[in-house]
Each structure stands twice: as structure tokens, then as C-alpha cells.
Amino acid sequence: MAVLGSLLPSLWLFLSLGMLFISASSANDSDTCMSFSAVIPTTGIMASSDVYEDNKVYTILVPVSYRTSSVVLRALDTNNNSIGFWHRADLACNNSVLYFLKGTYEGPFQASWTSPPSTNVTTVEIQAFAVNVQKMATFSSLKLRKQAMTTSSHSMISTTRPTTTQILMTTRNLYPTSTPTTTKSLANRIFLSPITDAIQILLVFLTSKFLF
């Protein structure tokens, strides 16, 4: 059991490489640029922007080494269809392009890709294969995604203080029934006061006449 446990990691690595080899071989049937003896996943591919835009030129940087003899690039949409245009490729295949590296290449390999003028594309995967003379390729990829168009509605909330006119109108309406009554009572007292005094004087005069 101990021997079997020690062999499991090696067996898993062998199976993983075998699956990559099978996938590369199946791609060879439709794309002659994808003729690899083995494919090893890696990282390091970069683009001038990771935001997808229609009809835009992107600079793609692929990590290579002094053993790298060629670079295979392709751009796939969500349906695995090759899209866009690769500039100055040495060889164009069905779904990819190939660039030959002349002599010792220092630094990342640089290529230019133009996205299609279609508005239906939302995500593109850029795939790169750095191939050495033994036809072994290191594979890296990145995805360019279109930014979602979001609209935000701003609700307008008024924080202005009420004007003086509004305050006065509010104050008047606090007691709508008391004001007319008070005003009418005051008017009655003003106009009825002379009449009441005259009646009182007349009653005094008549009373004095009867008494004397």
C-alpha cells in the first residue's frame, strides 16, 4: 500500500499530461499550427487591456525562453470560434496563427491583435502556446471581458428650508375656525358700542321723566 501511495502522484501527473496531449492531438486534425508533442499549462500571458472593446488593437505579451522556437496564438469567443485579426503572423492556420522566433529571444514575445467590429461579442479568450524545438508547448491564456453598461438614477431630495411665506401660511392654517369668529366679535363690539350707550342714556332720561 505504501508503494501504491508513492506512485499515485506520478500516475496523476502522467494522466494529466496524457489528457493535454490528446487535446492537442485532436486540435491538430483541424489546425496544422497546433502540432505539439505535449502541452504544459503555465501563466504569464498579458494584454494591454483586459477590457474587451469592439474593433480595438491589443498588444499581447507571451512569456518565452531561450528554448522557444515559435509562438502559436489564437482568440476564441464563447462558442470557441476564432475571431479577430493577428498582425504580421508568419503562418495562418484554420483557427490560429504562428510566429517564428529568430535566434535567441529575450523578454516576452509581443504580438498585436485587433478585435472584430461586432457588438455581439462580450468575452474573448486569448490562448498562447510557446513551442520549443521538441514540439513541447507551454500553454497560457487570459480573458477579455466587455464592461457592463450600468445606468444609475439619482433621486433628487430637496433639503431647502421653507420660505417665510410658507411659514406664515402654515401658521394661519393652524386654527382655521378661530380667526373668523374672533374678528367678527371684535367688529360687533366696535359698531354696537355707540348704540348701546345711546339706549342707556335714553332709558335714564325716560326714567327721570316718570319719576319727576
C-alpha positions in Angstrom: 0.0 0.0 0.0 2.9 2.3 0.7 4.3 1.7 -2.7 1.0 2.4 -4.3 0.6 5.6 -2.4 4.0 6.8 -3.5 3.1 6.1 -7.2 -0.2 8.0 -7.1 1.3 11.5 -7.7 3.4 10.3 -10.6 0.4 8.5 -12.1 -1.7 11.6 -11.8 0.9 13.7 -13.5 1.2 11.2 -16.3 -2.6 11.1 -16.8 -2.7 15.0 -16.8 0.0 15.2 -19.4 -1.7 12.5 -21.4 -5.0 14.4 -21.4 -3.2 17.5 -22.6 -1.5 15.6 -25.3 -4.8 14.1 -26.5 -6.5 17.6 -26.6 -3.5 18.9 -28.6 -3.7 16.0 -31.0 -7.4 16.4 -31.6 -6.8 20.1 -32.4 -4.2 19.1 -34.9 -6.9 17.5 -37.1 -8.3 20.9 -37.9 -5.4 23.2 -37.3 -1.9 22.5 -38.5 -0.3 25.1 -36.3 -1.3 23.1 -33.2 1.2 20.3 -33.8 2.6 19.7 -30.3 4.1 16.6 -28.7 2.9 17.8 -25.2 1.3 20.8 -23.6 2.2 22.1 -20.2 0.0 24.7 -18.5 1.7 27.9 -17.2 0.9 31.5 -16.5 2.3 34.9 -17.5 0.4 36.0 -20.6 -0.6 39.6 -20.5 -2.6 42.1 -22.6 -2.5 45.9 -22.9 -6.1 45.9 -21.5 -8.3 43.2 -20.0 -11.5 45.1 -21.0 -12.9 43.9 -24.3 -13.9 46.6 -26.9 -15.0 46.2 -30.5 -12.5 47.0 -33.3 -9.6 47.7 -30.9 -5.9 46.8 -31.3 -4.5 44.9 -28.3 -0.9 44.2 -27.5 -0.4 40.6 -26.3 2.7 39.6 -24.3 3.6 35.9 -24.1 6.3 34.6 -21.8 9.0 32.7 -23.7 12.5 31.3 -23.0 15.7 30.9 -25.0 14.4 27.4 -25.9 11.2 28.8 -27.5 11.3 28.5 -31.3 7.8 29.6 -32.2 4.6 31.0 -30.6 1.1 30.0 -31.6 -1.8 32.4 -30.8 -5.5 32.3 -31.2 -8.5 34.3 -30.0 -11.8 32.4 -29.3 -15.2 33.7 -28.4 -17.6 31.9 -26.0 -18.5 29.4 -28.8 -14.9 28.5 -29.4 -14.9 30.3 -32.8 -11.7 32.0 -33.9 -12.3 35.8 -34.2 -10.3 38.9 -34.8 -7.1 39.6 -36.8 -3.5 38.9 -35.8 -0.9 41.3 -37.3 2.2 40.1 -39.2 1.9 36.4 -38.5 4.3 34.1 -40.3 1.7 31.4 -40.8 -2.1 31.4 -40.6 -3.9 28.2 -39.9 -7.6 27.4 -39.5 -8.1 28.8 -36.0 -4.7 30.1 -35.0 -1.6 31.9 -36.2 2.1 31.0 -35.8 5.1 33.3 -35.2 8.7 32.1 -35.7 11.2 33.3 -33.2 14.5 34.1 -34.9 17.6 33.3 -32.8 17.7 33.9 -29.0 14.6 35.8 -27.9 14.9 37.9 -24.8 11.9 39.2 -22.9 8.2 38.4 -23.6 7.1 37.9 -27.1 4.9 40.7 -28.4 2.1 40.4 -30.9 -0.8 42.7 -32.0 -4.4 41.5 -32.3 -7.5 43.5 -33.5 -10.9 42.6 -32.1 -13.8 42.3 -34.6 -16.2 45.1 -35.2 -19.1 43.1 -33.8 -21.2 44.2 -30.9 -22.4 40.7 -30.1 -19.0 39.6 -28.6 -18.8 40.0 -24.8 -15.9 37.7 -23.8 -12.8 36.6 -25.7 -10.1 34.2 -24.6 -6.6 34.7 -25.8 -4.6 31.5 -25.9 -0.8 31.3 -26.3 1.4 28.3 -26.9 5.2 28.8 -26.6 6.7 25.9 -28.6 10.3 24.6 -28.3 12.3 22.6 -30.9 11.0 19.3 -29.3 7.4 20.5 -30.1 6.6 20.8 -26.4 4.4 23.8 -25.7 3.7 25.8 -22.6 0.1 27.0 -22.6 -1.2 30.2 -21.0 -4.4 32.1 -21.5 -6.4 35.2 -20.5 -9.9 36.5 -20.9 -11.0 39.9 -22.1 -14.5 40.9 -20.9 -16.7 43.7 -22.0 -17.7 46.1 -19.3 -21.4 46.1 -18.4 -23.3 49.2 -19.2 -24.9 50.4 -16.0 -27.2 53.4 -15.6 -27.8 54.8 -12.1 -30.8 57.0 -11.4 -30.2 59.8 -8.9 -33.2 60.6 -6.8 -33.5 64.4 -6.1 -34.2 65.0 -2.4 -35.0 68.7 -1.6 -33.3 69.9 1.6 -34.3 73.6 1.1 -35.9 75.2 4.1 -39.5 76.5 3.7 -39.8 80.2 2.8 -41.2 82.9 5.1 -44.5 82.9 3.1 -44.9 79.2 3.6 -44.3 79.6 7.3 -46.9 82.3 7.6 -49.5 80.3 5.6 -48.8 77.3 7.8 -49.3 79.4 10.9 -52.6 80.8 9.7 -53.9 77.4 9.0 -53.2 76.0 12.5 -56.6 77.4 13.8 -58.7 77.9 10.7 -62.1 78.3 12.6 -61.0 80.6 15.5 -59.8 83.5 13.4 -63.0 84.4 11.6 -65.0 84.2 14.9 -62.6 86.4 16.8 -62.6 89.0 14.0 -66.4 89.1 13.8 -66.8 89.5 17.6 -64.3 92.4 17.6 -66.2 94.1 14.8 -69.5 93.7 16.5 -68.1 95.3 19.7 -66.8 98.3 17.7 -70.1 99.0 15.9 -72.6 98.2 18.7 -70.8 100.2 21.4 -72.3 103.6 20.4 -75.8 102.2 20.1 -75.7 100.6 23.5 -74.6 103.9 25.1 -77.4 105.8 23.4 -80.0 103.3 24.6 -78.7 103.5 28.1 -78.9 107.4 28.0 -82.5 107.2 26.7 -83.6 104.9 29.4 -82.1 107.2 32.1 -83.9 110.2 30.6 -87.3 108.4 30.4 -87.0 107.1 33.9 -86.3 110.6 35.3 -89.3 112.0 33.5 -91.7 109.4 35.1 -90.2 109.9 38.5 -90.4 113.7 38.5 
